[in-house]
Amino acid sequence: MTRVVVVGAGIGGLATSIALHRSGVEVIVLERAAALAEVELGAGITLWANAMLMLDRLGVGDTIRERGAVLRCFEQRTARGRLLTRWPLEEMGRRAGAPICAISRPDLHSALARAGGERVKAGCEVERFELADGSVRVALSSGSQEAGDVLVGADGLESTIRRQLHGAHPPRHSGLTTWRASVPYDEAIAPDVDFVAWWGSGTRFVAFRSGPERLSWEGIVTSPPGGEDPPGARKQAALARFEDFTEQVERMIDATSEEAIFRTDVVDRRPDRHWGSGRVTLLGDAAHPMTFAVGQGAAQALEDADAIGRALGESGDLEAALRSYERSRIARAAHFQTLAWRLARAGTLESRPAQLVRNAALALTSPIVCRLLEKDITLPA
Ligand SMILES: Cc1cc2nc3c(=O)[nH]c(=O)nc-3n(C[C@H](O)[C@H](O)[C@H](O)COP(=O)(O)OP(=O)(O)OC[C@H]3O[C@@H](n4cnc5c(N)ncnc54)[C@H](O)[C@@H]3O)c2cc1C
């Protein structure tokens, strides 16, 4: 039986473990965190129809529907609240074959961990890999080793496996940083629609329902790389950057505890033409990190997991199966990387004329954008 070693038990690694197990392949997932609960961090994640179809295939779609929220409509507004566009998400999801949902990242991760977590070995930090006699060996920081027939690097943005394959290159900074949080749902602070984005000058604030009792928000602002808030002043910093926005935004930030707010720079990497070589490949953020502007980071990792599960389940020629997996995925992931980069950069516009053009474009192109998006999130049967 083929044995696959997956590095990283994030959303991509866990989904891969479930997909491979379902294809009759033996799999072990090595995770550097001491316990899976330590990986369950973050705020809200939107799951477009393609992600939900993948989660259904992995057998966890119903849990996600239960713990998350179905998003029926998406509105884009100016910072002061004037409506620019309204997207009919419910209809788009119906036509694409699955609802458009959102969930908190910890809830998504724990649903996958319940379905595939027993194949994870936590507290195993991989330092490097070595190819030998048709097998792949990985060296752990503890000094021990693990071996398999195939190695999948699902170890995220700063992937060790990627570094060994492609060299050490820093991620590309988009010019933006973000504060994100999930808070208990409260009608007094929640926006009047499920999913809304307010556009300002080099600033954007997004809020969405992420569960029956949860609300998530992201405040995105222009900022040089590596910016940090003084200790205990994260909430204050977010409030200051959004003070010219509608009061709804201030209420949401104000209702969030300091500890619930995460700050992360918005980065990606340029799309690659090749991911792996020999018996080694990459998956998820290790292969195609993208800005979260189009909400496809987790979705693309889930699509990777499905594709590699099929490829390794169907072919006895392991190297050919890995190259076939990569061929089926590289162009699509690159498409979303490029789109996410452009949309993130649109959020950096600060001059008044540029904002007016952007707002007009958002309003005028909305029907076309919805049609293109719907095509993007519809998967072949
Ligand atoms: C803490 C965190 C919070 C996030 N929050 C959000 C969010 O709120 N909204 C959103 O849209 N996206 C968020 N993302 C990104 C989103 O989850 C990813 O785009 C997507 O799920 C792809 O995940 P992945 O499994 O490829 O990578 P990751 O989620 O980064 O998982 C990689 C895993 O590999 C492990 N690892 C790394 N190096 C090694 C090593 N050498 N040896 C062993 N294990 C290793 C890491 O500990 C991690 O568990 C977040 C990511 C992280 C890590």
The ligand as a Gaussian input file, in Angstrom:
#p B3LYP/6-31G(d) Opt

LIG

0 1
 C       -3.090000      30.882000      12.330000
 C       -3.778000      31.101000      10.995000
 C       -4.941000      31.863000      10.935000
 C       -5.587000      32.068000       9.710000
 N       -6.726000      32.796000       9.705000
 C       -7.377000      32.973000       8.543000
 C       -8.590000      33.699000       8.534000
 O       -9.052000      34.175000       9.575000
 N       -9.229000      33.868000       7.337000
 C       -8.725000      33.329000       6.162000
 O       -9.339000      33.472000       5.093000
 N       -7.579000      32.611000       6.150000
 C       -6.902000      32.427000       7.303000
 N       -5.758000      31.715000       7.294000
 C       -5.287000      31.141000       6.002000
 C       -6.089000      29.924000       5.563000
 O       -6.401000      29.161000       6.685000
 C       -5.220000      29.175000       4.533000
 O       -5.133000      29.950000       3.344000
 C       -5.781000      27.883000       4.033000
 O       -6.559000      27.250000       4.945000
 C       -4.657000      26.967000       3.545000
 O       -4.136000      26.287000       4.656000
 P       -2.878000      25.350000       4.613000
 O       -3.275000      24.096000       5.326000
 O       -2.310000      25.252000       3.272000
 O       -1.813000      26.154000       5.467000
 P       -1.826000      26.553000       7.013000
 O       -3.199000      26.801000       7.494000
 O       -0.828000      27.631000       7.162000
 O       -1.289000      25.234000       7.757000
 C        0.054000      24.845000       7.686000
 C        0.340000      23.932000       8.862000
 O        1.657000      23.402000       8.727000
 C        2.307000      23.443000       9.979000
 N        3.755000      23.502000       9.715000
 C        4.449000      24.525000       9.182000
 N        5.744000      24.219000       9.061000
 C        5.874000      22.961000       9.523000
 C        6.990000      22.078000       9.655000
 N        8.225000      22.430000       9.263000
 N        6.783000      20.837000      10.175000
 C        5.540000      20.446000      10.560000
 N        4.456000      21.258000      10.484000
 C        4.620000      22.488000       9.943000
 C        1.743000      24.671000      10.658000
 O        1.889000      24.599000      12.060000
 C        0.282000      24.623000      10.206000
 O       -0.512000      23.866000      11.088000
 C       -5.072000      31.501000       8.493000
 C       -3.902000      30.727000       8.570000
 C       -3.259000      30.524000       9.802000
 C       -2.023000      29.667000       9.859000

